[in-house]
Structures are given as C-alpha cells and as structure tokens.
C-alpha cells in the first residue's frame, strides 16, 4: 500500500519550514555559545568550576530551555561579558598567576 501525503496549504508548508529553520538556528546558537564559553572559561580558568559555578550554569540553561527561551535570549549577544559576570566573584587561574608574578593579590606591580 502506497503512502499518500495529505494535501497541505502553502501556509502550512511555510510554517513548517520556518519552524525547522528556527530549531536549526537555536541548535547552532547553542553549539556556538557552548564552544565560546568553553574557550573563554578554559582561558580564564575559574579555579573551582566544579563547585557552585558549574551547577549554577546548568540550572540557568535548563530553566531557560524549560521556558522555551533560546540561548541568546538568556545570555545576550556578548558571550565574554556573560562569562565575565559568571566568574566575577570566583578566583581564577589568571588571578593566581597575577598574584604569583606580583607577590600581592590584585596588583599589576612586580
């Protein structure tokens, strides 16, 4: 028995196509943001990523996904600024290197 497709209107086809494009853009955005966050966090290096920081990030994205929000709706267009805000109160490897060079925490002097 041959499968007979239901006749569909141009509006239905266009809506389905737009929905597929939206899903593709959201999936692509998630991958790009994930890679950019990974690159940033590995470069800056929060010392205790496995502490409260990582579960907080996961919860944030899970809640956003449950609300039907895209990743860029959640974090904005500036991934680095979002990551800066995430680690602003967290000691980083960059801080540790700066302290070892200067001998004093939070200074640029040698």
Secondary structure, 3 states (H helix, E strand, C coil): CCCCCCCCCHHHHHHHHHHHHHHHHHHHHHHHHHHHHHHHHHHHCECCHHHHHHHHHHHHHHHHHHCCCCHHHHHCCCHHHHHHHHHCCCCEHHHHHHHHHHCCCCCCCC
